[in-house]
Every structure is written in structure tokens, then in C-alpha cells.
Amino acid sequence: MKNLLTVTSTIAMLVSTCALADVNISGYGSIIAGKTLGTVDDPLKPGQTRDEIFTADFYDVGQYKNDLTFKAESMFAVQAVIDLADNFSATAQLVAKGVDDFEPEFDWYYVTYQASENLRFMAGRRNIPMYYFSEFSEVGYAYPWMRPPSNLYWWQVTQFNGISAMYDFEMGGFSNTVTFFYGNEYSDDNVEMLYYNKLYGGNARTVNEFWTDITGMNWNISGDSFDLRFVYFTNDRDRETIQQDGSIDPYTPFSQTFMGLGGNVSLNQFTLLFDINMVDYDDNVGTEFPTYLLSLVYNWGDYQPYISYSKADHERTKGVPTEDLEEHYVLGYGLRYNFLPNAAFKIQYDKFVDQGHKPTGWAYHGDSRAITFGVDFVF
């Protein structure tokens, strides 16, 4: 309750401070509850069982177990866009998440310069445009499901500090936007990596994840019945695992390449959503992560029943080629009901199947079934 009051007072202060400026205030949020539905053999402790654990948010380790909780995915956000001068604005976004006990944090802040009708530049902190839904992955109202599939949107880093240049143009009767971006992210006290360190019996004090020289481009093309986006970027990766005594575990840095194609296609009353991606490491074992999402939505007035299937795999191509190390899929069914112009109720059932290689410890998630329900809204 204390942190919720802090969020409320911070928002009120932001609004009152900007009252005399040319400011547009908007926001979004989600109030979501959920739980898993049984027990499972503990993949890391043979012969023992535990509650099913469904990870809805890998980055912030938002998880559901057998006890009903509102904390895993509930969140509130408010965004202020301030017009500083002609063609020049500043944007700041304050977010409070249940998984962080609703402690408010500025997670986006950047300036935008509209150089011409078709060209704009941005500098500051934003989401890395990795997947089709990355730049609005937390705005639940913007898509039919409860969340984009967590076994695709699972990287240790999702944001970066950098610059972007976007150019809009028409070609072949279609709208196009090409974006080039560059930046870095130094993720101190990385929640996800510390969680997995302790899951495997580690005793680290903190884990810091570094993504540097993030360099890439997006090409978005849209028409009357489709919207597609191709993404390509590279970056260097390093990690610092600091033990309780202050010692640092050895780690070999490497570079990665990310490629993806995602979008949506309207087919009369149906909408097909998809995301197909490949991540390659230049490490000494040739690590690859092929992933994909397919989802079909039926648009029936204010109701949108849907089904989604997402698959993630982990392979090695050098030395001794190995397939299916970490491997899992999520099959989800759900319903969205737009009961207000700016709010939607959703209910979703997910089945997570861990197909990882058990003898080598890659089946560490375990199977799970989860039911979640709640309201997404914008204002």
C-alpha cells in the first residue's frame, strides 16, 4: 500500500509540475491475477516434487505458483510528452510493477527531434526493438493475449540507452518506416540472471549483464490488411557474477546476432499474428536460439477468442553439434472482451511443456499449467 501511495503522489506531482507546459499525459495498466494448477517433479531435485511454476515475465521474474497472486504481472504506467520547442519534445515514462512491490521507476526517457515530415531522431532510453511487440510489450491493451509469449520475450536485457533515426516513405502503395539504432545497456543487479544463479545452487551477491555496441535496423511495411517488420542487430555481451566474498567468476565475452520477422495479417474476421526469430552467438560452441510464435484470433464484435503457440529451442553447431538442449513450448487459449472503449477483460489458460535435455540440466523450468485473468486499460 505504501508504494501504491508513492506511485499516486508521484503521478500527481508529475501532472501538477507539467500543468503550465504543453504536455500530453497518458498511461496504461494491468490488474492481473493468476495461479498454477498442480505439482510437478522437481527438475533439479530428482525424487522431489514442487508447485508448478509458470514464468510469465522472464526479465522481471514474474511467476505464478499454486497460490493466487496479483503481483506477477499487475502494473501501472504514466507517460508525459512535453513539447519543448517546434519539432522538439521530451518523453518520460514512470512504471510501477507488482513484482517490484510497485516501486515506481522511470524506465523510458528520451528526446525526439522531428527534422522533417518524414525524418525524426530520438536519443535516450527506450526498449530495444527486438521482437514485433517489443516496444509495447507491457501495454496489455495493445494485443489480444494476456502477454506476448514469455518463452520468446525472455532476454536478460530488454532496454538500451542510445540513439535512433526513423525515416517514413511510401513505396509500391505501402507505408514504410526504416529505423537505425545504436546504444548500450549496463544492467547492474540483473534480476533474471541472479535468479538462475541461485536456482542452480549458486551464492552470488549480484550479477551484472552488459550489452554494448547494440547496432541494428528495423524495416516496417504495412498495407490495408497486413503489417510486417524485419529486424536485424548485433551486439557484444559480457557478464559479471560477483560472489559474496567479492570475487568475480570468470566469463568469456562474445557477440550475438539477432534476426527476426514478425507481423499481423487480417483475414476477414480472423487475424494471424506471428514472430519468427534466430539468435546466433559467436562463442566457441556456436550457440543458436531459433524461436517462433503463431497465433490466430477470431474477431467477433467486442469478443476475441484466440489460440497461440510459441516454441523456443537451444542448439549448438560447433564441436559436437547438439540439438534440443533447452527447449520448450507454450500453448495458450484465451478470450478478450472489450467491455469499455479503453479497457478489456482477459482470461487465459497456458500449458508450458519443458522439452529440455534432462541429463545435462537443461530441463530446469519444469512443466506447468496456469490460469490468469484480469483487466488491461489505457487512459
Residue pairs with C-beta under 8 A, 6 or more apart in sequence:
3 96
3 101
3 102
3 103
3 104
4 96
4 102
6 102
6 103
6 104
7 76
7 94
7 96
7 102
7 104
10 94
10 104
11 78
11 94
14 25
14 78
14 80
14 92
14 94
15 25
18 25
18 80
18 82
21 82
21 83
22 82
22 83
23 80
23 81
23 82
23 83
24 80
24 81
25 78
25 79
25 80
26 78
26 79
26 81
26 378
26 379
27 76
27 77
27 78
27 79
27 378
27 379
28 77
28 138
28 139
28 140
28 141
28 376
28 377
28 378
28 379
29 74
29 75
29 76
29 77
29 376
29 377
30 73
30 74
30 75
30 140
30 374
30 375
30 376
30 377
31 70
31 74
31 374
31 375
32 70
32 72
32 73
32 74
32 140
32 146
32 372
32 373
32 374
32 375
33 68
33 69
33 70
33 74
33 372
33 373
33 374
34 54
34 56
34 64
34 68
34 69
34 72
34 73
34 370
34 371
34 372
34 373
34 374
35 64
35 65
35 66
35 67
35 68
35 69
35 370
35 371
36 51
36 52
36 53
36 54
36 64
36 65
36 66
36 368
36 369
36 370
37 52
37 66
37 369
37 370
37 371
38 51
38 52
38 66
38 369
39 49
39 50
39 51
39 52
39 66
40 49
40 50
40 51
40 52
40 366
40 367
40 368
41 48
41 49
41 366
42 48
42 49
42 50
42 366
43 354
43 358
43 363
43 364
43 365
43 366
44 199
44 200
44 361
44 364
50 366
51 65
51 66
52 65
52 66
52 366
52 367
52 368
52 369
52 370
53 63
53 64
53 65
53 365
53 366
53 368
54 63
54 64
54 350
54 352
54 368
54 369
54 370
55 61
55 62
55 63
55 150
55 365
56 62
56 63
56 64
56 72
56 73
56 146
56 147
56 150
56 370
56 372
57 63
57 72
57 73
57 99
57 147
57 150
58 150
58 151
58 153
58 154
58 155
58 192
59 153
59 154
59 155
59 156
59 158
59 191
59 192
60 97
60 99
60 100
60 191
60 192
61 99
61 191
61 192
61 195
62 71
62 72
62 73
62 97
62 98
62 99
63 72
64 72
64 368
64 370
64 372
70 98
71 98
71 99
71 101
72 98
72 99
73 98
73 99
73 146
73 147
73 372
73 374
74 97
74 98
74 374
75 95
75 96
75 97
75 98
75 138
76 95
76 96
76 102
77 93
77 94
77 95
77 96
77 138
78 93
78 94
79 91
79 92
79 93
79 94
79 108
80 91
80 92
80 93
81 89
81 90
81 91
82 89
82 90
82 91
82 92
83 89
84 90
84 111
87 113
87 114
87 115
88 111
88 112
88 113
88 114
89 111
89 112
90 109
90 110
90 111
90 112
91 108
91 109
91 110
91 111
91 112
91 124
92 106
92 108
92 109
93 106
93 107
93 108
93 109
94 104
94 105
94 106
94 107
95 104
95 105
95 106
95 107
95 138
96 102
96 103
96 104
96 105
97 103
107 125
107 159
108 124
108 125
108 126
108 127
108 159
109 124
109 125
110 122
110 123
110 124
110 125
110 126
111 122
111 123
111 124
112 120
112 121
112 122
113 120
113 121
113 122
114 120
115 121
118 167
118 168
118 169
119 165
119 166
119 167
119 168
120 165
120 166
121 163
121 164
121 165
121 166
122 163
122 164
122 165
122 166
123 162
123 163
123 164
124 161
125 159
125 160
125 161
126 135
126 159
126 160
126 164
127 134
127 135
127 137
127 158
127 159
127 160
128 134
128 157
128 158
128 159
128 160
128 181
128 183
128 185
128 214
128 233
129 135
129 179
129 181
129 216
129 218
129 231
130 155
130 158
130 231
130 233
130 258
130 260
130 277
131 137
131 148
131 152
131 153
131 231
131 260
131 262
131 275
131 277
132 229
132 260
132 262
132 263
132 273
132 275
133 142
133 143
133 148
133 153
133 262
133 275
134 153
134 158
136 142
136 143
137 147
137 148
137 153
137 158
139 376
139 378
140 146
140 147
140 344
140 346
140 376
141 342
141 343
141 344
141 376
141 377
141 378
143 273
144 271
144 273
144 295
144 297
144 304
144 306
144 334
144 336
144 346
145 295
145 306
145 308
145 332
145 334
145 336
145 346
145 348
146 332
146 334
146 346
146 348
146 372
146 374
147 153
148 293
149 293
149 308
149 310
149 330
149 332
150 330
151 291
151 310
151 311
151 312
151 328
151 329
151 330
151 352
152 275
152 277
152 291
152 292
152 293
152 310
152 312
154 312
156 187
156 190
156 192
156 193
156 209
157 185
157 187
157 190
157 209
157 211
159 185
160 181
160 183
160 184
160 185
160 211
160 214
161 183
161 184
161 185
162 181
162 182
162 183
162 184
162 214
163 181
163 182
163 183
164 179
164 180
164 181
164 182
165 179
165 180
165 181
166 177
166 178
166 179
167 177
167 178
167 179
168 175
168 176
168 177
169 176
169 177
169 178
170 176
171 221
173 223
174 221
174 222
174 223
175 221
175 222
175 223
176 219
176 220
176 221
177 218
177 219
177 220
178 217
178 218
178 219
178 220
179 217
179 218
179 219
179 220
180 216
180 217
181 214
181 215
181 216
181 217
181 218
181 233
182 213
182 214
182 215
183 214
184 210
184 211
184 212
184 213
184 214
185 209
185 210
185 211
185 212
185 214
186 208
186 210
187 208
187 209
187 210
187 211
188 206
188 208
189 206
189 207
189 208
190 207
190 208
190 209
193 207
193 209
193 239
193 241
194 204
194 206
194 207
196 364
197 204
197 207
197 241
198 204
199 364
200 361
200 364
202 241
203 243
203 244
204 241
204 242
204 243
204 244
204 249
205 242
205 243
205 244
205 246
206 242
207 239
207 240
207 241
207 242
208 239
208 240
208 241
208 242
209 237
209 238
209 239
210 236
210 237
210 238
210 239
210 240
211 235
211 236
211 237
212 235
212 236
212 237
212 238
213 234
213 235
213 236
214 233
214 234
214 235
215 233
215 234
215 235
216 231
216 232
216 233
216 234
216 258
217 231
217 232
217 233
218 229
218 230
218 231
219 229
219 230
220 227
220 228
220 229
221 227
221 228
221 229
222 228
225 265
225 266
225 267
226 263
226 264
226 265
226 266
227 263
227 264
228 261
228 262
228 263
229 261
229 262
229 263
230 260
230 261
231 258
231 259
231 260
231 261
231 262
232 257
232 258
232 259
232 260
233 257
233 258
234 255
234 256
234 257
234 258
235 255
235 256
236 253
236 254
236 255
237 253
237 254
237 255
237 256
238 251
238 253
239 251
240 248
240 251
241 248
241 249
241 251
242 248
243 249
252 283
252 284
254 281
254 282
254 283
255 281
255 282
256 279
256 280
256 281
256 282
257 279
257 280
257 282
258 277
258 278
258 279
259 277
259 278
259 279
260 275
260 276
260 277
260 278
261 275
261 276
261 277
262 274
262 275
262 276
262 277
262 293
263 273
263 274
264 271
264 272
264 273
264 274
265 271
265 272
269 298
269 299
269 300
270 296
270 297
270 298
270 299
271 296
271 297
271 299
272 294
272 295
272 296
272 297
273 293
273 294
273 295
273 296
273 297
273 308
274 292
274 293
274 294
274 295
275 291
275 292
275 293
276 291
276 292
276 293
277 289
277 290
277 291
277 292
278 288
278 289
278 290
278 291
279 288
279 289
279 291
280 286
280 287
280 288
281 287
281 288
284 318
284 319
285 316
285 317
285 318
285 319
286 316
286 317
286 318
286 319
286 321
287 314
287 315
287 316
288 314
288 315
288 316
288 317
289 312
289 313
289 314
289 315
290 312
290 313
290 315
291 310
291 311
291 312
291 313
292 310
292 311
293 308
293 309
293 310
294 308
294 309
294 310
295 306
295 307
295 308
295 309
296 306
296 307
296 308
297 304
297 305
297 306
298 304
298 305
298 306
302 337
302 338
302 339
303 335
303 336
303 337
303 338
304 335
304 336
304 337
304 338
305 334
305 335
305 336
306 332
306 333
306 334
306 335
306 336
307 331
307 332
307 333
308 330
308 331
308 332
308 334
309 329
309 330
309 331
309 332
310 329
310 330
311 327
311 328
311 329
312 326
312 327
312 328
312 329
313 323
313 324
313 326
313 327
314 324
314 325
314 326
314 327
314 356
314 362
315 321
315 322
315 323
315 324
315 325
316 322
316 325
324 355
324 356
324 357
325 356
325 357
325 360
325 362
326 356
326 357
326 362
326 363
326 364
327 354
327 355
327 356
327 357
327 362
328 352
328 353
328 354
328 355
328 356
328 365
329 352
329 353
329 355
330 350
330 351
330 352
330 353
331 350
331 351
331 353
332 348
332 349
332 350
332 351
333 348
333 349
334 346
334 347
334 348
334 349
335 346
335 347
335 348
336 344
336 345
336 346
337 344
337 345
337 346
338 344
339 345
340 377
342 377
342 378
342 379
343 375
343 376
343 377
343 378
344 375
344 376
344 377
345 373
345 374
345 375
346 372
346 373
346 374
346 375
346 376
347 371
347 372
347 373
348 371
348 372
348 373
349 369
349 370
349 371
350 368
350 369
350 370
350 371
350 372
351 367
351 368
351 369
352 365
352 367
352 368
352 369
352 370
353 367
354 363
354 364
354 365
354 366
354 367
355 363
356 362
356 363
356 364
356 365
357 363
